[in-house]
């Protein structure tokens, strides 16, 4: 579910336009935005920490997160 939140652009889903994060290929994933979306739309997961990083050579975005069950 968290990867769906990261891979969904805001305003793509008409019933929940604020769901999603900005395209990580143009900027890094915003930890605060991701934590807000997860807490709002995936309440069964409680994120404690989000650490995004991007591999400059491959363009792959890695997101490390810690959560409470």
PDB file of N, H, CA, C and O in Angstrom:
ATOM      1  N   UNK A   1       0.819  -1.193   0.000  1.00  0.00           N
ATOM      2  CA  UNK A   1       0.000   0.000   0.000  1.00  0.00           C
ATOM      3  C   UNK A   1       0.862   1.255   0.000  1.00  0.00           C
ATOM      4  O   UNK A   1       0.509   2.246  -0.639  1.00  0.00           O
ATOM      5  N   UNK A   2       1.986   1.225   0.709  1.00  0.00           N
ATOM      6  H   UNK A   2       2.273   0.420   1.228  1.00  0.00           H
ATOM      7  CA  UNK A   2       2.854   2.399   0.756  1.00  0.00           C
ATOM      8  C   UNK A   2       3.452   2.674  -0.618  1.00  0.00           C
ATOM      9  O   UNK A   2       3.566   3.831  -1.024  1.00  0.00           O
ATOM     10  N   UNK A   3       3.833   1.621  -1.333  1.00  0.00           N
ATOM     11  H   UNK A   3       3.740   0.682  -1.003  1.00  0.00           H
ATOM     12  CA  UNK A   3       4.379   1.832  -2.678  1.00  0.00           C
ATOM     13  C   UNK A   3       3.326   2.405  -3.615  1.00  0.00           C
ATOM     14  O   UNK A   3       3.660   3.192  -4.500  1.00  0.00           O
ATOM     15  N   UNK A   4       2.066   2.030  -3.443  1.00  0.00           N
ATOM     16  H   UNK A   4       1.795   1.390  -2.723  1.00  0.00           H
ATOM     17  CA  UNK A   4       0.992   2.613  -4.253  1.00  0.00           C
ATOM     18  C   UNK A   4       0.891   4.105  -3.977  1.00  0.00           C
ATOM     19  O   UNK A   4       0.686   4.895  -4.899  1.00  0.00           O
ATOM     20  N   UNK A   5       1.030   4.487  -2.740  1.00  0.00           N
ATOM     21  H   UNK A   5       1.196   3.845  -1.992  1.00  0.00           H
ATOM     22  CA  UNK A   5       0.983   5.902  -2.366  1.00  0.00           C
ATOM     23  C   UNK A   5       2.153   6.663  -3.002  1.00  0.00           C
ATOM     24  O   UNK A   5       1.981   7.795  -3.454  1.00  0.00           O
ATOM     25  N   UNK A   6       3.321   6.056  -3.036  1.00  0.00           N
ATOM     26  H   UNK A   6       3.460   5.137  -2.669  1.00  0.00           H
ATOM     27  CA  UNK A   6       4.497   6.704  -3.623  1.00  0.00           C
ATOM     28  C   UNK A   6       4.361   6.796  -5.139  1.00  0.00           C
ATOM     29  O   UNK A   6       4.759   7.796  -5.736  1.00  0.00           O
ATOM     30  N   UNK A   7       3.808   5.772  -5.762  1.00  0.00           N
ATOM     31  H   UNK A   7       3.484   4.960  -5.277  1.00  0.00           H
ATOM     32  CA  UNK A   7       3.727   5.733  -7.227  1.00  0.00           C
ATOM     33  C   UNK A   7       2.507   6.442  -7.811  1.00  0.00           C
ATOM     34  O   UNK A   7       2.375   6.520  -9.033  1.00  0.00           O
ATOM     35  N   UNK A   8       1.619   6.959  -6.972  1.00  0.00           N
ATOM     36  H   UNK A   8       1.727   6.896  -5.980  1.00  0.00           H
ATOM     37  CA  UNK A   8       0.427   7.648  -7.450  1.00  0.00           C
ATOM     38  C   UNK A   8       0.638   9.156  -7.387  1.00  0.00           C
ATOM     39  O   UNK A   8       0.995   9.703  -6.343  1.00  0.00           O
ATOM     40  N   UNK A   9       0.412   9.815  -8.513  1.00  0.00           N
ATOM     41  H   UNK A   9       0.122   9.370  -9.360  1.00  0.00           H
ATOM     42  CA  UNK A   9       0.506  11.272  -8.564  1.00  0.00           C
ATOM     43  C   UNK A   9      -0.727  11.892  -7.911  1.00  0.00           C
ATOM     44  O   UNK A   9      -1.825  11.354  -8.058  1.00  0.00           O
ATOM     45  N   UNK A  10      -0.581  13.003  -7.198  1.00  0.00           N
ATOM     46  H   UNK A  10       0.311  13.440  -7.079  1.00  0.00           H
ATOM     47  CA  UNK A  10      -1.756  13.693  -6.674  1.00  0.00           C
ATOM     48  C   UNK A  10      -2.681  14.121  -7.811  1.00  0.00           C
ATOM     49  O   UNK A  10      -2.215  14.404  -8.914  1.00  0.00           O
ATOM     50  N   UNK A  11      -3.961  14.170  -7.556  1.00  0.00           N
ATOM     51  H   UNK A  11      -4.340  13.941  -6.660  1.00  0.00           H
ATOM     52  CA  UNK A  11      -5.018  14.575  -8.489  1.00  0.00           C
ATOM     53  C   UNK A  11      -5.304  13.554  -9.593  1.00  0.00           C
ATOM     54  O   UNK A  11      -6.073  13.852 -10.507  1.00  0.00           O
ATOM     55  N   UNK A  12      -4.705  12.356  -9.533  1.00  0.00           N
ATOM     56  H   UNK A  12      -4.080  12.114  -8.791  1.00  0.00           H
ATOM     57  CA  UNK A  12      -4.989  11.310 -10.518  1.00  0.00           C
ATOM     58  C   UNK A  12      -6.289  10.589 -10.174  1.00  0.00           C
ATOM     59  O   UNK A  12      -7.059  10.236 -11.067  1.00  0.00           O
ATOM     60  N   UNK A  13      -6.533  10.371  -8.890  1.00  0.00           N
ATOM     61  H   UNK A  13      -5.907  10.658  -8.165  1.00  0.00           H
ATOM     62  CA  UNK A  13      -7.739   9.686  -8.449  1.00  0.00           C
ATOM     63  C   UNK A  13      -8.833  10.720  -8.177  1.00  0.00           C
ATOM     64  O   UNK A  13      -8.694  11.522  -7.254  1.00  0.00           O
ATOM     65  N   UNK A  14      -9.909  10.720  -8.953  1.00  0.00           N
ATOM     66  H   UNK A  14     -10.022  10.068  -9.704  1.00  0.00           H
ATOM     67  CA  UNK A  14     -10.918  11.770  -8.819  1.00  0.00           C
ATOM     68  C   UNK A  14     -11.615  11.824  -7.460  1.00  0.00           C
ATOM     69  O   UNK A  14     -11.986  12.909  -7.012  1.00  0.00           O
ATOM     70  N   UNK A  15     -11.801  10.697  -6.800  1.00  0.00           N
ATOM     71  H   UNK A  15     -11.500   9.815  -7.164  1.00  0.00           H
ATOM     72  CA  UNK A  15     -12.498  10.707  -5.516  1.00  0.00           C
ATOM     73  C   UNK A  15     -11.590  11.074  -4.343  1.00  0.00           C
ATOM     74  O   UNK A  15     -12.074  11.499  -3.294  1.00  0.00           O
ATOM     75  N   UNK A  16     -10.292  10.913  -4.515  1.00  0.00           N
ATOM     76  H   UNK A  16      -9.900  10.567  -5.367  1.00  0.00           H
ATOM     77  CA  UNK A  16      -9.320  11.286  -3.475  1.00  0.00           C
ATOM     78  C   UNK A  16      -8.163  12.046  -4.134  1.00  0.00           C
ATOM     79  O   UNK A  16      -7.069  11.498  -4.272  1.00  0.00           O
ATOM     80  N   UNK A  17      -8.387  13.289  -4.538  1.00  0.00           N
ATOM     81  H   UNK A  17      -9.275  13.734  -4.426  1.00  0.00           H
ATOM     82  CA  UNK A  17      -7.361  14.018  -5.293  1.00  0.00           C
ATOM     83  C   UNK A  17      -6.091  14.324  -4.504  1.00  0.00           C
ATOM     84  O   UNK A  17      -5.046  14.561  -5.111  1.00  0.00           O
ATOM     85  N   UNK A  18      -6.145  14.327  -3.187  1.00  0.00           N
ATOM     86  H   UNK A  18      -6.993  14.135  -2.694  1.00  0.00           H
ATOM     87  CA  UNK A  18      -4.936  14.614  -2.424  1.00  0.00           C
ATOM     88  C   UNK A  18      -4.117  13.367  -2.095  1.00  0.00           C
ATOM     89  O   UNK A  18      -3.081  13.465  -1.438  1.00  0.00           O
ATOM     90  N   UNK A  19      -4.572  12.194  -2.546  1.00  0.00           N
ATOM     91  H   UNK A  19      -5.413  12.114  -3.080  1.00  0.00           H
ATOM     92  CA  UNK A  19      -3.830  10.951  -2.332  1.00  0.00           C
ATOM     93  C   UNK A  19      -2.635  10.910  -3.278  1.00  0.00           C
ATOM     94  O   UNK A  19      -2.763  11.269  -4.448  1.00  0.00           O
ATOM     95  N   UNK A  20      -1.491  10.484  -2.793  1.00  0.00           N
ATOM     96  H   UNK A  20      -1.388  10.193  -1.842  1.00  0.00           H
ATOM     97  CA  UNK A  20      -0.310  10.315  -3.624  1.00  0.00           C
ATOM     98  C   UNK A  20       0.796  11.287  -3.251  1.00  0.00           C
ATOM     99  O   UNK A  20       0.624  12.161  -2.401  1.00  0.00           O
ATOM    100  N   UNK A  21       1.949  11.110  -3.915  1.00  0.00           N
ATOM    101  H   UNK A  21       2.089  10.400  -4.606  1.00  0.00           H
ATOM    102  CA  UNK A  21       3.090  11.991  -3.696  1.00  0.00           C
ATOM    103  C   UNK A  21       3.572  12.509  -5.037  1.00  0.00           C
ATOM    104  O   UNK A  21       3.295  11.917  -6.081  1.00  0.00           O
ATOM    105  N   UNK A  22       4.298  13.622  -5.000  1.00  0.00           N
ATOM    106  H   UNK A  22       4.523  14.103  -4.152  1.00  0.00           H
ATOM    107  CA  UNK A  22       4.843  14.187  -6.234  1.00  0.00           C
ATOM    108  C   UNK A  22       5.785  13.185  -6.880  1.00  0.00           C
ATOM    109  O   UNK A  22       6.427  12.395  -6.188  1.00  0.00           O
ATOM    110  N   UNK A  23       5.870  13.215  -8.197  1.00  0.00           N
ATOM    111  H   UNK A  23       5.349  13.858  -8.759  1.00  0.00           H
ATOM    112  CA  UNK A  23       6.676  12.268  -8.961  1.00  0.00           C
ATOM    113  C   UNK A  23       8.118  12.260  -8.453  1.00  0.00           C
ATOM    114  O   UNK A  23       8.812  13.271  -8.563  1.00  0.00           O
ATOM    115  N   UNK A  24       8.580  11.132  -7.897  1.00  0.00           N
ATOM    116  H   UNK A  24       8.016  10.311  -7.808  1.00  0.00           H
ATOM    117  CA  UNK A  24       9.931  11.092  -7.331  1.00  0.00           C
ATOM    118  C   UNK A  24      11.035  11.145  -8.379  1.00  0.00           C
ATOM    119  O   UNK A  24      12.202  11.292  -8.015  1.00  0.00           O
ATOM    120  N   UNK A  25      10.710  11.030  -9.678  1.00  0.00           N
ATOM    121  H   UNK A  25       9.762  10.911  -9.973  1.00  0.00           H
ATOM    122  CA  UNK A  25      11.766  11.127 -10.687  1.00  0.00           C
ATOM    123  C   UNK A  25      12.203  12.575 -10.895  1.00  0.00           C
ATOM    124  O   UNK A  25      13.272  12.817 -11.455  1.00  0.00           O
ATOM    125  N   UNK A  26      11.393  13.548 -10.453  1.00  0.00           N
ATOM    126  H   UNK A  26      10.524  13.352  -9.998  1.00  0.00           H
ATOM    127  CA  UNK A  26      11.752  14.953 -10.585  1.00  0.00           C
ATOM    128  C   UNK A  26      12.238  15.556  -9.277  1.00  0.00           C
ATOM    129  O   UNK A  26      12.967  16.548  -9.282  1.00  0.00           O
ATOM    130  N   UNK A  27      11.845  14.971  -8.173  1.00  0.00           N
ATOM    131  H   UNK A  27      11.253  14.165  -8.169  1.00  0.00           H
ATOM    132  CA  UNK A  27      12.312  15.421  -6.859  1.00  0.00           C
ATOM    133  C   UNK A  27      12.255  14.231  -5.920  1.00  0.00           C
ATOM    134  O   UNK A  27      11.637  13.212  -6.231  1.00  0.00           O
ATOM    135  N   UNK A  28      12.886  14.360  -4.799  1.00  0.00           N
ATOM    136  H   UNK A  28      13.388  15.187  -4.546  1.00  0.00           H
ATOM    137  CA  UNK A  28      12.874  13.253  -3.845  1.00  0.00           C
ATOM    138  C   UNK A  28      11.498  13.145  -3.178  1.00  0.00           C
ATOM    139  O   UNK A  28      10.732  14.109  -3.163  1.00  0.00           O
ATOM    140  N   UNK A  29      11.203  12.011  -2.650  1.00  0.00           N
ATOM    141  H   UNK A  29      11.825  11.228  -2.663  1.00  0.00           H
ATOM    142  CA  UNK A  29       9.927  11.794  -1.963  1.00  0.00           C
ATOM    143  C   UNK A  29       9.913  12.635  -0.692  1.00  0.00           C
ATOM    144  O   UNK A  29      10.859  12.596   0.094  1.00  0.00           O
ATOM    145  N   UNK A  30       8.854  13.383  -0.494  1.00  0.00           N
ATOM    146  H   UNK A  30       8.085  13.414  -1.132  1.00  0.00           H
ATOM    147  CA  UNK A  30       8.717  14.219   0.701  1.00  0.00           C
ATOM    148  C   UNK A  30       8.290  13.343   1.878  1.00  0.00           C
ATOM    149  O   UNK A  30       7.183  12.805   1.869  1.00  0.00           O
ATOM    150  N   UNK A  31       9.142  13.190   2.887  1.00  0.00           N
ATOM    151  H   UNK A  31      10.041  13.627   2.895  1.00  0.00           H
ATOM    152  CA  UNK A  31       8.771  12.344   4.024  1.00  0.00           C
ATOM    153  C   UNK A  31       7.492  12.809   4.723  1.00  0.00           C
ATOM    154  O   UNK A  31       6.663  11.986   5.112  1.00  0.00           O
ATOM    155  N   UNK A  32       7.332  14.111   4.881  1.00  0.00           N
ATOM    156  H   UNK A  32       8.006  14.779   4.565  1.00  0.00           H
ATOM    157  CA  UNK A  32       6.139  14.604   5.578  1.00  0.00           C
ATOM    158  C   UNK A  32       4.870  14.336   4.783  1.00  0.00           C
ATOM    159  O   UNK A  32       3.839  13.984   5.357  1.00  0.00           O
ATOM    160  N   UNK A  33       4.938  14.502   3.464  1.00  0.00           N
ATOM    161  H   UNK A  33       5.775  14.789   2.998  1.00  0.00           H
ATOM    162  CA  UNK A  33       3.778  14.229   2.619  1.00  0.00           C
ATOM    163  C   UNK A  33       3.415  12.749   2.644  1.00  0.00           C
ATOM    164  O   UNK A  33       2.240  12.390   2.727  1.00  0.00           O
ATOM    165  N   UNK A  34       4.421  11.903   2.573  1.00  0.00           N
ATOM    166  H   UNK A  34       5.375  12.195   2.506  1.00  0.00           H
ATOM    167  CA  UNK A  34       4.179  10.462   2.605  1.00  0.00           C
ATOM    168  C   UNK A  34       3.600  10.041   3.945  1.00  0.00           C
ATOM    169  O   UNK A  34       2.661   9.245   3.984  1.00  0.00           O
ATOM    170  N   UNK A  35       4.134  10.554   5.038  1.00  0.00           N
ATOM    171  H   UNK A  35       4.896  11.200   5.006  1.00  0.00           H
ATOM    172  CA  UNK A  35       3.623  10.191   6.360  1.00  0.00           C
ATOM    173  C   UNK A  35       2.188  10.674   6.549  1.00  0.00           C
ATOM    174  O   UNK A  35       1.378   9.985   7.171  1.00  0.00           O
ATOM    175  N   UNK A  36       1.869  11.850   6.019  1.00  0.00           N
ATOM    176  H   UNK A  36       2.526  12.409   5.515  1.00  0.00           H
ATOM    177  CA  UNK A  36       0.515  12.370   6.110  1.00  0.00           C
ATOM    178  C   UNK A  36      -0.461  11.502   5.319  1.00  0.00           C
ATOM    179  O   UNK A  36      -1.537  11.172   5.818  1.00  0.00           O
ATOM    180  N   UNK A  37      -0.097  11.128   4.088  1.00  0.00           N
ATOM    181  H   UNK A  37       0.777  11.396   3.683  1.00  0.00           H
ATOM    182  CA  UNK A  37      -0.962  10.292   3.264  1.00  0.00           C
ATOM    183  C   UNK A  37      -1.160   8.911   3.869  1.00  0.00           C
ATOM    184  O   UNK A  37      -2.271   8.380   3.859  1.00  0.00           O
ATOM    185  N   UNK A  38      -0.103   8.334   4.390  1.00  0.00           N
ATOM    186  H   UNK A  38       0.799   8.765   4.398  1.00  0.00           H
ATOM    187  CA  UNK A  38      -0.223   7.000   4.988  1.00  0.00           C
ATOM    188  C   UNK A  38      -1.118   7.054   6.225  1.00  0.00           C
ATOM    189  O   UNK A  38      -1.961   6.178   6.418  1.00  0.00           O
ATOM    190  N   UNK A  39      -0.941   8.066   7.055  1.00  0.00           N
ATOM    191  H   UNK A  39      -0.256   8.777   6.899  1.00  0.00           H
ATOM    192  CA  UNK A  39      -1.776   8.153   8.254  1.00  0.00           C
ATOM    193  C   UNK A  39      -3.241   8.398   7.911  1.00  0.00           C
ATOM    194  O   UNK A  39      -4.133   7.947   8.630  1.00  0.00           O
ATOM    195  N   UNK A  40      -3.492   9.109   6.818  1.00  0.00           N
ATOM    196  H   UNK A  40      -2.768   9.475   6.233  1.00  0.00           H
ATOM    197  CA  UNK A  40      -4.871   9.417   6.421  1.00  0.00           C
ATOM    198  C   UNK A  40      -5.549   8.254   5.701  1.00  0.00           C
ATOM    199  O   UNK A  40      -6.706   7.946   5.984  1.00  0.00           O
ATOM    200  N   UNK A  41      -4.844   7.606   4.776  1.00  0.00           N
ATOM    201  H   UNK A  41      -3.904   7.856   4.546  1.00  0.00           H
ATOM    202  CA  UNK A  41      -5.468   6.586   3.926  1.00  0.00           C
ATOM    203  C   UNK A  41      -5.132   5.150   4.301  1.00  0.00           C
ATOM    204  O   UNK A  41      -5.814   4.226   3.857  1.00  0.00           O
ATOM    205  N   UNK A  42      -4.102   4.941   5.102  1.00  0.00           N
ATOM    206  H   UNK A  42      -3.547   5.691   5.462  1.00  0.00           H
ATOM    207  CA  UNK A  42      -3.732   3.589   5.535  1.00  0.00           C
ATOM    208  C   UNK A  42      -3.571   3.626   7.057  1.00  0.00           C
ATOM    209  O   UNK A  42      -2.453   3.498   7.557  1.00  0.00           O
ATOM    210  N   UNK A  43      -4.664   3.799   7.797  1.00  0.00           N
ATOM    211  H   UNK A  43      -5.572   3.903   7.391  1.00  0.00           H
ATOM    212  CA  UNK A  43      -4.563   4.006   9.248  1.00  0.00           C
ATOM    213  C   UNK A  43      -4.017   2.812  10.029  1.00  0.00           C
ATOM    214  O   UNK A  43      -3.584   2.967  11.171  1.00  0.00           O
ATOM    215  N   UNK A  44      -4.032   1.627   9.428  1.00  0.00           N
ATOM    216  H   UNK A  44      -4.384   1.501   8.500  1.00  0.00           H
ATOM    217  CA  UNK A  44      -3.509   0.464  10.150  1.00  0.00           C
ATOM    218  C   UNK A  44      -1.985   0.450  10.211  1.00  0.00           C
ATOM    219  O   UNK A  44      -1.407  -0.371  10.924  1.00  0.00           O
ATOM    220  N   UNK A  45      -1.325   1.344   9.476  1.00  0.00           N
ATOM    221  H   UNK A  45      -1.794   2.010   8.897  1.00  0.00           H
ATOM    222  CA  UNK A  45       0.131   1.460   9.513  1.00  0.00           C
ATOM    223  C   UNK A  45       0.488   2.789  10.161  1.00  0.00           C
ATOM    224  O   UNK A  45      -0.049   3.831   9.786  1.00  0.00           O
ATOM    225  N   UNK A  46       1.377   2.755  11.117  1.00  0.00           N
ATOM    226  H   UNK A  46       1.814   1.909  11.422  1.00  0.00           H
ATOM    227  CA  UNK A  46       1.841   3.972  11.779  1.00  0.00           C
ATOM    228  C   UNK A  46       3.322   4.166  11.441  1.00  0.00           C
ATOM    229  O   UNK A  46       4.184   3.502  12.016  1.00  0.00           O
ATOM    230  N   UNK A  47       3.615   5.080  10.507  1.00  0.00           N
ATOM    231  H   UNK A  47       2.914   5.619  10.040  1.00  0.00           H
ATOM    232  CA  UNK A  47       4.998   5.318  10.121  1.00  0.00           C
ATOM    233  C   UNK A  47       5.712   6.091  11.222  1.00  0.00           C
ATOM    234  O   UNK A  47       5.177   7.055  11.770  1.00  0.00           O
ATOM    235  N   UNK A  48       6.916   5.659  11.533  1.00  0.00           N
ATOM    236  H   UNK A  48       7.350   4.876  11.088  1.00  0.00           H
ATOM    237  CA  UNK A  48       7.731   6.312  12.540  1.00  0.00           C
ATOM    238  C   UNK A  48       8.786   7.186  11.864  1.00  0.00           C
ATOM    239  O   UNK A  48       9.069   8.292  12.323  1.00  0.00           O
ATOM    240  N   UNK A  49       9.364   6.687  10.775  1.00  0.00           N
ATOM    241  H   UNK A  49       9.134   5.788  10.402  1.00  0.00           H
ATOM    242  CA  UNK A  49      10.441   7.394  10.095  1.00  0.00           C
ATOM    243  C   UNK A  49      10.420   7.068   8.608  1.00  0.00           C
ATOM    244  O   UNK A  49      10.133   5.936   8.221  1.00  0.00           O
ATOM    245  N   UNK A  50      10.728   8.066   7.768  1.00  0.00           N
ATOM    246  H   UNK A  50      10.961   8.986   8.082  1.00  0.00           H
ATOM    247  CA  UNK A  50      10.829   7.876   6.318  1.00  0.00           C
ATOM    248  C   UNK A  50      12.134   8.508   5.864  1.00  0.00           C
ATOM    249  O   UNK A  50      12.394   9.677   6.149  1.00  0.00           O
ATOM    250  N   UNK A  51      12.959   7.735   5.154  1.00  0.00           N
ATOM    251  H   UNK A  51      12.748   6.785   4.923  1.00  0.00           H
ATOM    252  CA  UNK A  51      14.230   8.234   4.658  1.00  0.00           C
ATOM    253  C   UNK A  51      14.345   7.934   3.165  1.00  0.00           C
ATOM    254  O   UNK A  51      14.697   6.816   2.789  1.00  0.00           O
ATOM    255  N   UNK A  52      14.051   8.924   2.299  1.00  0.00           N
ATOM    256  H   UNK A  52      13.764   9.832   2.604  1.00  0.00           H
ATOM    257  CA  UNK A  52      14.171   8.697   0.860  1.00  0.00           C
ATOM    258  C   UNK A  52      15.599   8.954   0.379  1.00  0.00           C
ATOM    259  O   UNK A  52      16.303   9.808   0.919  1.00  0.00           O
ATOM    260  N   UNK A  53      16.014   8.209  -0.637  1.00  0.00           N
ATOM    261  H   UNK A  53      15.442   7.515  -1.075  1.00  0.00           H
ATOM    262  CA  UNK A  53      17.304   8.452  -1.277  1.00  0.00           C
ATOM    263  C   UNK A  53      17.166   8.081  -2.747  1.00  0.00           C
ATOM    264  O   UNK A  53      16.334   7.250  -3.112  1.00  0.00           O
ATOM    265  N   UNK A  54      17.996   8.708  -3.591  1.00  0.00           N
ATOM    266  H   UNK A  54      18.672   9.382  -3.294  1.00  0.00           H
ATOM    267  CA  UNK A  54      17.916   8.453  -5.027  1.00  0.00           C
ATOM    268  C   UNK A  54      19.292   8.086  -5.550  1.00  0.00           C
ATOM    269  O   UNK A  54      20.281   8.759  -5.259  1.00  0.00           O
ATOM    270  N   UNK A  55      19.346   7.011  -6.327  1.00  0.00           N
ATOM    271  H   UNK A  55      18.543   6.464  -6.563  1.00  0.00           H
ATOM    272  CA  UNK A  55      20.570   6.615  -6.980  1.00  0.00           C
ATOM    273  C   UNK A  55      20.700   7.464  -8.238  1.00  0.00           C
ATOM    274  O   UNK A  55      19.900   7.318  -9.162  1.00  0.00           O
ATOM    275  N   UNK A  56      21.687   8.341  -8.291  1.00  0.00           N
ATOM    276  H   UNK A  56      22.338   8.459  -7.540  1.00  0.00           H
ATOM    277  CA  UNK A  56      21.843   9.279  -9.404  1.00  0.00           C
ATOM    278  C   UNK A  56      22.117   8.569 -10.733  1.00  0.00           C
ATOM    279  O   UNK A  56      21.680   9.038 -11.784  1.00  0.00           O
ATOM    280  N   UNK A  57      22.833   7.447 -10.695  1.00  0.00           N
ATOM    281  H   UNK A  57      23.187   7.066  -9.841  1.00  0.00           H
ATOM    282  CA  UNK A  57      23.182   6.742 -11.928  1.00  0.00           C
ATOM    283  C   UNK A  57      21.986   6.032 -12.549  1.00  0.00           C
ATOM    284  O   UNK A  57      21.773   6.114 -13.759  1.00  0.00           O
ATOM    285  N   UNK A  58      21.208   5.339 -11.729  1.00  0.00           N
ATOM    286  H   UNK A  58      21.381   5.273 -10.747  1.00  0.00           H
ATOM    287  CA  UNK A  58      20.089   4.557 -12.265  1.00  0.00           C
ATOM    288  C   UNK A  58      18.770   5.307 -12.215  1.00  0.00           C
ATOM    289  O   UNK A  58      17.830   4.953 -12.927  1.00  0.00           O
ATOM    290  N   UNK A  59      18.684   6.353 -11.371  1.00  0.00           N
ATOM    291  H   UNK A  59      19.447   6.641 -10.792  1.00  0.00           H
ATOM    292  CA  UNK A  59      17.431   7.096 -11.232  1.00  0.00           C
ATOM    293  C   UNK A  59      16.418   6.396 -10.348  1.00  0.00           C
ATOM    294  O   UNK A  59      15.260   6.808 -10.284  1.00  0.00           O
ATOM    295  N   UNK A  60      16.839   5.343  -9.669  1.00  0.00           N
ATOM    296  H   UNK A  60      17.779   5.008  -9.721  1.00  0.00           H
ATOM    297  CA  UNK A  60      15.935   4.590  -8.804  1.00  0.00           C
ATOM    298  C   UNK A  60      15.815   5.300  -7.455  1.00  0.00           C
ATOM    299  O   UNK A  60      16.813   5.686  -6.848  1.00  0.00           O
ATOM    300  N   UNK A  61      14.571   5.461  -7.002  1.00  0.00           N
ATOM    301  H   UNK A  61      13.759   5.146  -7.495  1.00  0.00           H
ATOM    302  CA  UNK A  61      14.311   6.072  -5.710  1.00  0.00           C
ATOM    303  C   UNK A  61      14.086   4.973  -4.689  1.00  0.00           C
ATOM    304  O   UNK A  61      13.236   4.104  -4.885  1.00  0.00           O
ATOM    305  N   UNK A  62      14.841   5.005  -3.605  1.00  0.00           N
ATOM    306  H   UNK A  62      15.532   5.710  -3.446  1.00  0.00           H
ATOM    307  CA  UNK A  62      14.679   4.063  -2.508  1.00  0.00           C
ATOM    308  C   UNK A  62      14.041   4.799  -1.346  1.00  0.00           C
ATOM    309  O   UNK A  62      14.430   5.919  -1.017  1.00  0.00           O
ATOM    310  N   UNK A  63      13.060   4.164  -0.727  1.00  0.00           N
ATOM    311  H   UNK A  63      12.743   3.253  -0.994  1.00  0.00           H
ATOM    312  CA  UNK A  63      12.421   4.756   0.437  1.00  0.00           C
ATOM    313  C   UNK A  63      12.506   3.745   1.565  1.00  0.00           C
ATOM    314  O   UNK A  63      11.933   2.658   1.488  1.00  0.00           O
ATOM    315  N   UNK A  64      13.222   4.114   2.606  1.00  0.00           N
ATOM    316  H   UNK A  64      13.687   4.997   2.669  1.00  0.00           H
ATOM    317  CA  UNK A  64      13.334   3.274   3.795  1.00  0.00           C
ATOM    318  C   UNK A  64      12.372   3.840   4.840  1.00  0.00           C
ATOM    319  O   UNK A  64      12.371   5.043   5.099  1.00  0.00           O
ATOM    320  N   UNK A  65      11.563   2.982   5.431  1.00  0.00           N
ATOM    321  H   UNK A  65      11.564   2.004   5.220  1.00  0.00           H
ATOM    322  CA  UNK A  65      10.632   3.462   6.440  1.00  0.00           C
ATOM    323  C   UNK A  65      10.562   2.498   7.601  1.00  0.00           C
ATOM    324  O   UNK A  65      10.791   1.299   7.443  1.00  0.00           O
ATOM    325  N   UNK A  66      10.245   3.023   8.759  1.00  0.00           N
ATOM    326  H   UNK A  66      10.058   3.997   8.887  1.00  0.00           H
ATOM    327  CA  UNK A  66      10.058   2.238   9.978  1.00  0.00           C
ATOM    328  C   UNK A  66       8.621   2.444  10.425  1.00  0.00           C
ATOM    329  O   UNK A  66       8.132   3.573  10.444  1.00  0.00           O
ATOM    330  N   UNK A  67       7.954   1.381  10.779  1.00  0.00           N
ATOM    331  H   UNK A  67       8.352   0.464  10.764  1.00  0.00           H
ATOM    332  CA  UNK A  67       6.552   1.502  11.183  1.00  0.00           C
ATOM    333  C   UNK A  67       6.271   0.654  12.408  1.00  0.00           C
ATOM    334  O   UNK A  67       6.970  -0.317  12.696  1.00  0.00           O
ATOM    335  N   UNK A  68       5.237   1.045  13.112  1.00  0.00           N
ATOM    336  H   UNK A  68       4.669   1.834  12.877  1.00  0.00           H
ATOM    337  CA  UNK A  68       4.717   0.263  14.242  1.00  0.00           C
ATOM    338  C   UNK A  68       3.541  -0.546  13.757  1.00  0.00           C
ATOM    339  O   UNK A  68       2.768  -0.075  12.923  1.00  0.00           O
ATOM    340  N   UNK A  69       3.393  -1.738  14.256  1.00  0.00           N
ATOM    341  H   UNK A  69       4.022  -2.120  14.933  1.00  0.00           H
ATOM    342  CA  UNK A  69       2.256  -2.573  13.863  1.00  0.00           C
ATOM    343  C   UNK A  69       1.073  -2.271  14.702  1.00  0.00           C
ATOM    344  O   UNK A  69       0.016  -2.876  14.520  1.00  0.00           O
TER     345      UNK A  69
END
